[in-house]
Structures are given as structure tokens and as C-alpha cells.
Amino acid sequence: MTYPTADELTAAGLTLDSDGPVVTVTLDRPERRNAQTPATWRALAAIGAAIGPDVRAVVVRANGPSFCTGLDRAMLTPDGIAGETTLAQIAALSDRDAQAVIAGYQAGFTWLRDPRFISVAAVQGHAVGAGFQLALGCDLRILAEDAVLCMREPALGLVPDLAGTHPLVQSVGYSRALEICATGRWVAADDAAAIGLATAVVPHDELRVATDDLVAAVLQAPHAAVTATTGLLQQAASRSYEHQCAAEREAQVLRIRDLVRRQSAG
């Protein structure tokens, strides 16, 4: 598959840069504070489907003062966004068909946890609702000191449904995740670091360099080893201790054989 065209990306409020093993996706609708629409999610899903085997890192950035202030509020109006399914239309569907619509939306986020590469969110300013969930979809998050996170969906009578609840609980635990979602409070960058939401917090003008440095460090280790380790860590919480040890053994045998093969070939 191929990446969306420049025109398709522009219509979705995105830009894309592919530089060898690093793909950078930029939210580029600063006049709307990078508010997301279903077109954004379709384009993100298309990018994920087109990622090739040589990609080792995906960076999600944003232009403008905010990372993303959430959904385009037009989605919540009776008329919705022209050409898109309205909330009333979703409500009128069968359970199966309504959930299929939402599954299509989630596809714009779930690919970021593909263990073939490491995804990094570089967050400045507001990351609200869908924006917060996009950052949560990434493996790692670098926050500028002015970053503030908020899960607004419950305050709007909805639930976070863009694949954000699982990584939120993984990062901060059930009680803290519930408190963040139920109160809709703002989580400042220093608090995010303290509770495990942020990999690092840096001055705003150092965000790009800090993110690039992290990606460069990730690229130092052999790709296959990082991929195997990522897979182990992603499944660790859902496995028993014994099953995780077995998975480690299985993965390590493959790594040892690969190392020996490379040494023999060299």
C-alpha cells in the first residue's frame, strides 16, 4: 500500500515526512488547534497500513501552540460534518453497525502500537480528548513544559473510545485513570511525568531536539531485538509470570540463533 497523497493529507489536516527508518506525522490544522475529524482518522489509518518493514520509528508532532484540542466540535452538532456520519445516524444503526463505525475511527490510533516500530508523541500545549488519546496511542511521550492533558469525553456524556483507555490504565493504574477521566481535570506536564504519562518533560523550545534525540537513541539497537523486546513488554501485563518467562525464553532462542547466523555469515 502507499501513503495518502499530499492533497488527501491536507484535507485530513495532516502532513507526512518519510526519512529512511523514521516516519513523522504532523497534525497540521493550527487554525483549528489541530481538532480531529473522521477524515483525520482515516488518513492516520491509511498511513499505518502503508508503513513498510524498514520503518523503525514513527513520530507524531503538531504545528501551532496546541498538540490537539480534541474532536472538531462540529461532530457534536445535529448536522455534524458534511459528508461524515452524524451522531444521530450512528445512534440509529444496529449495535453491530454502530460499533463498526467506531472501530473504523479507532483504526487511526491502534496502528501506533505495532511492535515493528516505536512510536513517539511530541506534545506541546493542549492535548485534549482525541488529542490526549492520540498521544496515549504512542509508545513514548515527550512533553513540553507547557503541555496539559485532559480527557473530556465523560464531561460531554461520552466515553474515551479512540483506544486510549488501555494505555492510560497501563501508564497510571486504574484509580488514577478513573480520577483523570471522571473529573476531566487538567494534567500538567510535571504531574504527567510524576504519574507515568510522560517519558520526559522538556522546555518548549527543546521539544523537537529532545524527540529527535530519543528517536536516534532508539535506532541504535538492532531492529529485530527492539521489536522482540517491544512485543514482550506489550504482552507482559496480560500474562502470568510463568508465561512471560516462557515467552522470554522463546524470543531469546530466536535472537541467539540470529546472532550466531550473522556471526557465521560475517
C-alpha positions, -999 to +999 in steps of 0.1 A: +000+000+000+010+036-005+008+066+018-021+091+013-014+118-013-004+153-002-039+165-011-055+137+009-033+146+039-041+183+036-078+176+036-073+155+067-053+182+085-020+162+083+014+163+068+038+133+064+075+130+061+093+098+055+131+099+061+146+064+059+136+045+091+117+074+106+081+085+096+069+118+110+032+125+111+023+161+119-011+174+129-013+205+107-046+223+113-033+250+137-061+274+128-085+249+145-059+239+171-055+207+153-090+194+160-096+160+146-123+147+123-131+113+108-110+123+078-081+127+102-086+092+115-090+076+080-058+093+069-040+081+100-052+045+095-040+047+058-006+058+070-004+029+094-015+004+067+013+017+044+041+015+069+069-006+054+091-031+072+121-008+072+104+018+094+117+017+129+102+048+145+071+069+140+069+104+154+036+122+159+040+160+161+018+191+158+021+225+143+009+255+163+006+262+200-015+231+208-010+195+201-047+188+196-078+202+214-098+171+206-127+165+183-139+191+158-169+203+178-190+202+146-191+165+151-213+170+181-238+192+164-270+178+149-258+184+114-223+171+121-195+175+095-206+175+058-201+141+043-195+123+076-218+101+097-236+121+123-241+111+159-278+107+152-271+084+123-247+063+144-274+061+171-299+048+146-277+019+134-277-016+149-253-022+177-230-041+153-230-015+126-226+014+151-196-003+167-182-010+132-182+028+126-163+034+158-139+006+150-130+024+118-123+055+139-101+035+163-080+022+134-065+057+131-049+051+166-043+014+171-016+010+145+007+032+166+012+002+189+025-021+162+056-037+177+075-034+144+084+002+153+084+025+183+060+055+182+068+087+199+044+116+206+059+151+209+033+171+228+030+209+234+002+229+247-032+213+250-038+176+243-075+171+249-098+142+244-089+127+210-056+146+212-048+130+246-058+096+232-035+101+201-006+108+225-016+078+246-016+056+214+021+062+211+047+040+230+065+071+244+055+107+251+078+137+253+060+167+267+069+203+266+067+222+299+035+239+287+017+207+278-016+200+296-036+168+291-073+163+296-099+135+289-131+155+282-153+127+268-172+119+301-179+156+306-196+155+271-217+125+280-194+101+261-166+077+269-130+077+256-133+054+226-103+060+205-082+032+220-070+054+249-083+037+280-060+007+279-027+026+276-040+051+302-046+024+328-013+008+318+005+040+325-011+053+357-032+024+371-070+021+374-077+045+402-057+074+387-071+067+353-106+069+367-099+101+385-085+117+354-114+107+332-143+112+357-131+146+368-119+159+334-091+177+352-061+192+335-029+172+340+001+195+338+033+183+323+051+179+356+022+159+370+022+137+339+058+129+345+052+121+381+024+097+374+040+079+344+022+096+315+053+114+302+086+098+292+103+132+297+094+169+301+115+195+284+114+232+277+091+241+248+119+252+225+137+219+231+108+196+223+118+188+187+155+182+196+146+161+226+122+140+205+148+136+177+175+126+203+151+099+217+144+085+182+181+085+174+188+065+206+160+040+198+176+034+164+210+024+179+199-011+189+194-038+163+158-036+149+149-072+155+159-071+191+139-039+198+109-054+180+111-086+200+115-067+233+086-044+224+064-075+218+074-090+252+067-058+271+033-052+254+021-086+265+037-087+299+008-073+319-017-098+304+005-129+310+012-148+342+048-146+354+054-182+342+040-175+308+061-143+305+092-162+314+084-188+287+078-160+262+112-146+271+128-179+265+112-184+231+121-149+220+157-153+232+163-185+214+153-168+182+177-139+190+206-162+198+201-181+166+200-149+146+232-136+163+250-169+156+239-169+120+251-133+115+284-141+131+289-172+109+280-152+078+304-124+088 
